[in-house]
Every structure is written in structure tokens, then in C-alpha cells.
């Protein structure tokens, strides 16, 4: 049971990070009534204003299931430019609408001072889990996680970090690396007391062309995030990897999430793949 709970924490932590992808406008042409909040200038970095916050729109993603093969290495063209081809669709892909909502009015709002908005995760029962975020000129900050319902059947979860974790730091550019520690003291997981530390290692390790179904991004930044969850008092350590692709003014346009305790940096079988959908 302790192993299952530890695995759940790492799933919640990294899936909350992954959902930061949904803070983006839909691509031009996806909705005739929506315009981009900014225009990409392809200057090799992403500023805070190029990751626009979206609280009023729903963005669709193609979601591939656990066990889907993936190529994170890609190829290099004759100019030395890296390319990743995520354009192939499968009958098993699902089109999933996602959106952010304000923190105000949530049952757990008092526990997350400084939080601004929340994003639902795909993990957990009884209404699921939500990550709490804020966005400013310095970065995108994860304040922690909580169960959507205050008293779900499987028990309440409330995991506020003592200090918010910088998931993205601006300006974001190739070569950037940083490590963040999310300390949890007096938390609650499935109705049981929980203390521990979630360590996030973030690396922006390059850029290149990314092909998606019906879309192509010529300068997508690849961001690797590795999360290690260490419960206190003899708990079992667990880890997970995520590779995200960000593009100016669109935010995260694709992400690949590993299975728990994946050892390979360029893993070839994913727990989940998400791609921006038209």
C-alpha cells in the first residue's frame, strides 16, 4: 500500500506539471473567434508573455494511451537541425478537452496563498486531483496539489508545498538547467498524514522542428523534467520523467510522460503522449 501511495504522489506531481501545457491559446484557424495573444518571433527563447494564461477557453489534445511507442531522439537534417515526428495518428488516440480554472472558490484555496489557477489531472478517483499554479515574469510556479472534492471516497488529498516550485523559469532557452525542491509538511494523501520532498530536475536541452497531426512548429524547445518523490519516515522513493515541447505564444504543444521509475533518459515506451489538436 505504501508503494502504491508513493507512486500516486509522483503521478500527481508530474501530471500536474504536464497540465501546464493547457495555459495556451488554440492555434490560429482552430477557432475563428480566437486570436493569438502574441506572435512568435523565433528569437530562441520563451518569455513569460509568450506563455499566455488561458482561463476562459478549452484546448483539445490528442492523447495516446499507456504503452505507445515514442521516438524522443528524432533525426538531424542536412543543416544539422533536430526534427521530431509526432504526426502519426492512431485509432487508440482520444481527443481530450482541457482548461484552467481560477483558484478562487475551491475548498482548498486557503492552503495555497499566492496560487492563481488550477488544472485537473487525469489521476485519482472521486473527482480526481488538481494542481495549483501561478504565473509571473519570473516563471510558472507549482504550489502543490489537492483532491478536487474535499471528501472523496478514497480520502482527502492536500499537498501544499512550503515554497512554490519553478516549473518553467523565464526567459527559457536552450542550455538552461535548474533543480527545485517541493517540501511537504503536514500534508494529507488519501486521508492519511503525508510528509516528504518532491525534487524536480529541469533541463532545456535543445530546439528543433516538431511535426504534429496537421501542425508543424519550426522552433520547438525541448524541456526535460525528472521528478523524484521521497516520503519521510522510511517511505519508498519513486520517480518519473516528462519531455515537453514548447513553442512561443502556444506554450506546450506536446508532451511525453514515462512510466514510474523509468531509467532511460530517451525512453521508447510512454505512459502517455499528448499533442495539440486542431
N, C-alpha and C positions, 0 to 999 in steps of 0.2 A: 504493500500500500504506500509506503514512504517513497519507493521508486516511482510509482505512478504519479504521486503528487509532485515530485521533483520534475518529472518530465512535463507535467502540466504547466508548471511555472515557466519553464524555458519556452514552451509553446506559446503561452500567453505573452511573455516578454517579446519574443521575436515577431510574433504575428502582429502585435501592436505596432512595432516598428514598421513592418511591412505595410500596414494600412496607411502610413503617412503618404503613400502614393496617391491616395484619394483626394489630396488637397490641391487638385489641379483642374483647370478648365478643360472642357471637351475640345478636341481638335476642330479647327475651322472646317465647316461643312457638315459636322455631325449634328448640329442643331442650328437652323437658320436664324434663331433668335439670340444666339450667344456669340460674343466676340472674345478673342483672346485678350487677357488683361495686359499683356506686353508682347513685344515682337522679338524673337530670338535674334541676337547679334553675333552669335558664334565667336565670342571672344575668348573661349577656352575656360570659362569659369561660370559658376552659377551664383548670383547674388540673391539676397533674401526676397527682393521684389520680383525675382524670376521664379519663385516658388509660390505662386499666389494661393491664398487661402480661399477655400470654397466651402461655404456653409449652406448655400441655397440651391445647389444643383446636384444631381445624381450622375455619377460617371460609371460606365459599364466596362467590365474587364472580362476577357476570355480566361477561364480558369481550367487548367489541366489537372487531373487527379493524381493522387499518390502513385508512384511507380512510373511516371512518364520520363522517358529518356531526354537528356538535355546536353547540349554542347556549349560549355562556358568558355572554352578556349577560342573558338572561332577560327578564322583564317586571316592571312595577311595578303593584301593585293600587291600589284606590281609597284605601287607607290609607297609601300611599307605601312599602309593604313589597315588597322584591325577591323574586321567585319564579323558580325554575329547574325545568323539567320534564324529567327524565331517565327518565320512566316507560315509555316505549315500548320494547318488546322486538322483537328481530329474529331470524329463523331462523339468522342467522350468529353470534349470541351463543353463547359457550361458558360453561359453569359450571365455574369453576376453584377447587379447594380450595387454601388457603394456610395456612401456620402458621409460627411462630417456633420455633427450637430453641436450646438452650444452646450457648455458645461452647466450653465445656469438651470436650476430646477432638478438636477439629478440628485438622487438620495445621498450620494457620496460627495457632493460639492464641497461641504465644509472641510473635508480631509485633504483637499488639493488646492491650497491657496496659490494663486498665480496661474492656475490652469485656465485655459480658454475654451477648448473644444474637445470633443471625444470622437473616437472611431471604434465601431464594433469589430470584434474579432470573429473568426469562424470557429473558435474553440469553445467548449463548455456547453452545458445544458441549462435548462431553466431560464432561457433568455440570453445566455451567452455571457461574454466578457467585453469590456470596453477599456481602451487605453485613453489616458488624459494627456493633452498636449498644450503647448503654447508656441507661438512663432514670433520672433523679433528679428532685428537686423543682424544679430549675432548668430542665431541658429534656430533649429527646430528642436524643442525640448520635450522629452517624455517625462511626465510627473509620476507615472505609475499606472496601475490597473485596478479594476473593480468589477464585480459581477453586475450585470445590467439591472437585475432585480435585487432588492435589499435582502430578501429572504427566499432564495430559490430552493427547490427541493434538495439539491446536493449540498447546501450550506453556503453561507455568505463568503465572498472573497473581497478583501480590501487590502491592497498592496501599494501604499503611497511611499515613494522614495523620500529619504530625508532631504536630498538635494536633487533637482531635476537632472536628467541625463541628456547631454547634447548628441542627438542622433545625427543631425547634419550641422556643420559649422560653416558659416559664410565668411568670405566667398569660398565656395567649394571648387577645387581644381585638382587636376591630376598630380599625384605625389603627396597629397595631404594624408596624414595619419594621426589618429588620436585614440586614447583609451578613456573610458568613462566607467565609474562605479556607481551603481544604484543600490544604496544601503536600505534595507528594510528592517525596521524595528517596531515590534508591536503590531505586526500585520496579521491578517487572517486569511486562510486558504481553505475553502470548502468547510467553513465553520470551525476550523482548528487554528490555534495560535501558530504564527509563522514569523521567523526572523531569518535573514540571510543577506547575501550580496550578489547582485547580477553585474557581471563585468562585460562591457561592450568594447570590442576592438574594431575600429572603423578604419578603412583604407580606401582612398580614391585612387585606383591603380591604373587608370588609363581612360582613353576615349576612342570612339570609332563609329562606324556605321552600324545601325541596328535596323533589321528588317522585321516588321510585324505584319500580320494579315492586313492588307490594304494601306499600310503606312510604312514610311521609311524616314529614319532620323539620321542625319549625316554626322552629327557630333554628339553622340550619347555618352555620358560619363558613367563608367562602371564603378559602383560603390560596393565594397565587401563589408559585411557586418557579421562578426562572430560573437555570440553570446554564451557566456558560461555562468550557470546558476549554481551557487554554493549555499545550501541551507546551513544554518548554525546547528550546534549540538549534535554532530555526527550524522547529518543528513547526507544523501547521495548526490554527488555532483553530476550535472547534465549539461550538454552543450548543443548548439545548433548554429548553422550557417545560413546566411542570406546574401544573395548577389542581386543588387538593384541597378537599373539603368535609368538615369535622369537626363532630361533634356530641358533646355531653357524654356520657360513660360508654360511648359506642360507638366513639370515635376517628374514623378516616377512613371515611366511609360511601360516598364516591365520589371518583374522580379522573379527570382527563383529561390525557393526555400528548400533546405535539405531536410533529411530525416534526422531525428535526435541522435546525437553523438556521432555524426558523420566525420570521419577522419580526413577525407580528401578535400583539399582546397578547391580543386576543379572537379567536383563530384559529377557523376554522369547519370544518376537517377534522382529525381526530385520528389519531395513530398508534395510540392505544389508549384505551379507556374502560373503567373498572371501576366496578361498582356492587354494594353489599352485597346478597346474595341470601338469601332465606328458603328 
